[in-house]
Amino acid sequence: MIFDLEKYIRPDLLGMKPYSSARDEFEGQASIYLDANENPFNNGVNRYPDPMQKKLKERIGQLRGVNSNQVFLGNGSDECIDLLFRLLCRPNLDRAATISPSYGMYAVSAKINQVDLSEILLNEDFSMDVDRILKESLGCKLLFLCSPNNPTGHTFPKKQLLRIVEEFKGVVLIDEAYIDFSEESSMINELVKYKNLAVSQTFSKAYGMAGIRLGLLFGSQDLIAWVNKIKPPYNVNQLTQDFAYDKLGETERVKTEIESIKTEREWIVKELMKLQQIQRVYQSDSNFILVKVINANKMYNYLINNDIVVRNRSNQPLCLNTLRLTIGTPIENKKLIEKMSEFVL
Ligand SMILES: *Cc1c(COP(=O)(O)O)cnc(C)c1O
């Protein structure tokens, strides 16, 4: 597929000279570093981190089956979302699109970047009308599709995602924050075929490292090179780089935790279906479940009074009287079901 990325980059950025840090200008080894105005006394973090996170990217590239120059690392995937807006969309001129309901950061990031975001409604059952999405996103430079979707929980059929990537004239970001809980394979495998495709993942969910703030963006070499040009120089700190690198070896732990969360998810679904308060349990491929209840505000407050916080999604489009329940530990889940079953309207 032919895709002329430079046609989509903000024209005012095309000739831009990126910031060049001390660590960019000298990459070799020396015993005396007097180039970056650092404090010379070693405490483990007195030096600036590798601005390009080469060691970590190398390892992530191997694990994901892509070249390390197709990997961008951000301060959470939220930074990746923001950088895509900045790279592609001129404030008050260019448009972007996403589906609705979906992850709230697309709209917040669009707003901050003064980009008009079309939020294209899903069907009542939260499935996608691909024709409508293609039609309403016409002329947009950037399209966000979250799959498995948040807050609805399900994965969109790969055939639909691929058709959109094929037909949309611009960059499509598939947000795979929850892909590890899904039976569907990652769209990373499609990067070789589609130069307008980007895929984001995160360490915040399945990997259990929300606290270190590490988001991943995969794309063509060209796209990733452009994101690198506009990123803040040291956007992923040393502690995060080291911690993530050490934890990347713990594949068994992650696998076991994902399995436990999926088993618990199926148990919670079964239990929720028995409850009178629950009107509908939406199918989930994620580590949360969206449920429709009779009165979401009352149920939400009741749970808070019982020391349990869930997410009230009632103000989201198509989501009236819904709560989003994150899967917890087996003990926490039991408590949730117990409390919910005691609730009387
Ligand atoms: C949680 C979540 C993320 C993760 O964001 P981070 O900044 O990496 O923590 C991204 N996308 C979606 C849809 C999410 O729900």
The ligand as a Gaussian input file, in Angstrom:
#p B3LYP/6-31G(d) Opt

LIG

0 1
 C       -5.820000       2.787000      30.262000
 C       -5.821000       3.112000      28.825000
 C       -4.670000       3.557000      28.199000
 C       -3.392000       3.645000      28.959000
 O       -2.902000       4.874000      29.094000
 P       -1.479000       5.044000      29.782000
 O       -1.244000       6.487000      29.589000
 O       -0.503000       4.178000      29.021000
 O       -1.589000       4.604000      31.201000
 C       -4.691000       3.820000      26.845000
 N       -5.812000       3.634000      26.137000
 C       -6.927000       3.193000      26.708000
 C       -8.113000       2.950000      25.877000
 C       -6.973000       2.935000      28.072000
 O       -8.109000       2.511000      28.637000

